[in-house]
């Protein structure tokens, strides 16, 4: 993976990590946190992780272009199956 792609992925992971830490603080605080704030953080973390997944798979599929056709189709189909599982 090239430096620019890995930097983007690390940035997205750092963002998700920060949002998950915020969720942990809310729970550990033992207070009745604002439900809207909690749900917003959950959705933001989920979105950040979805972005990591999409970007990584896009990179993987582009890398597959260099494989023989049979292997390329197998790799792409595997990625599609994993994405479909959600």
C-alpha positions in Angstrom: 0.0 0.0 0.0 1.4 3.4 -0.9 2.2 6.0 1.7 -0.7 8.3 0.9 -3.3 5.5 1.1 -2.0 4.2 4.4 -1.9 7.8 5.8 -5.6 8.2 4.9 -6.5 4.9 6.5 -4.6 5.7 9.7 -6.3 9.1 9.8 -9.7 7.5 9.6 -8.8 4.9 12.2 -7.6 7.6 14.6 -10.9 9.5 14.2 -12.9 6.3 15.0 -10.6 5.6 17.9 -11.3 9.1 19.3 -15.0 8.6 18.9 -14.9 5.3 20.7 -12.9 6.8 23.5 -15.5 9.5 23.9 -18.2 6.7 24.1 -16.2 4.9 26.8 -15.9 8.2 28.8 -19.6 8.7 28.6 -20.3 5.1 29.9 -17.5 5.2 32.5 -18.8 8.6 33.8 -21.8 6.9 35.1 -23.9 9.9 34.4 -27.0 10.0 32.4 -25.4 11.4 29.3 -27.3 13.1 26.6 -28.8 10.3 24.5 -28.4 12.4 21.3 -24.7 12.9 22.0 -24.1 9.2 22.6 -26.0 8.1 19.4 -24.2 10.8 17.4 -20.8 9.4 18.6 -21.9 5.8 17.8 -22.9 6.8 14.3 -19.8 8.8 13.7 -17.6 5.9 14.8 -19.5 3.5 12.6 -19.2 5.9 9.7 -15.4 6.3 10.2 -15.0 2.5 10.3 -17.2 2.1 7.2 -14.9 4.6 5.4 -11.8 2.6 6.4 -13.4 -0.5 5.0 -14.5 1.1 1.8 -11.1 2.7 1.2 -9.1 -0.5 2.0 -11.3 -2.6 -0.2 -11.0 -0.1 -3.1 -7.3 -0.3 -2.7 -7.4 -4.1 -2.6 -9.5 -4.3 -5.8 -7.2 -2.0 -7.7 -4.3 -4.1 -6.6 -6.2 -7.1 -7.9 -6.0 -5.6 -11.4 -2.5 -7.0 -11.6 -3.6 -10.6 -10.8 -4.5 -13.2 -13.4 -8.2 -13.0 -14.3 -9.3 -16.0 -12.3 -7.6 -14.9 -9.1 -8.8 -11.3 -9.6 -12.4 -12.4 -9.9 -12.1 -14.6 -6.9 -10.6 -11.7 -4.8 -13.3 -9.3 -6.0 -16.1 -11.8 -5.3 -14.7 -12.4 -1.8 -14.7 -8.7 -1.1 -18.3 -8.4 -2.3 -19.4 -11.3 -0.1 -17.8 -9.7 2.9 -19.4 -6.3 2.2 -22.8 -7.9 1.7 -22.6 -9.5 5.2 -22.5 -6.0 6.6 
